[in-house]
Amino acid sequence: MIIKEKMSGISTKKNEIIGFFKSGSYSSTFSYLDHLKEETLIRVDNKQNLFFVFLVFFIHFSKNMKKISNHNKIQTLLKSFKEVYKKRNI
């Protein structure tokens, strides 16, 4: 954008403040499983192949099993994907 619009820019000094960030961002308000469901729903809404979407969901789920607190992880996996699939049809 800077080159396209022919803007000139300069860097800021080390002690200059140009913005403030507050706590409670996206990653701290959603659990890992909620984030994974939302990402999967976006893929389904973008009409990606359902098999591919399930495969990506399964890979992410299996790589991060420590972040999922439920004891019955396989049932959680299938239930979560089923919820996403039902939301797609709405």
Buried (B, 14 or more C-beta within 10 A) or exposed (E): EEEEEEEEEEEEEEEEEEEEEEEEEEEEEEEBBEBBBBBBBEBBEEEEEEEEBBEBBEEBBEEEEEEBEEEEEEEBBEEBBEEBBEBBEE
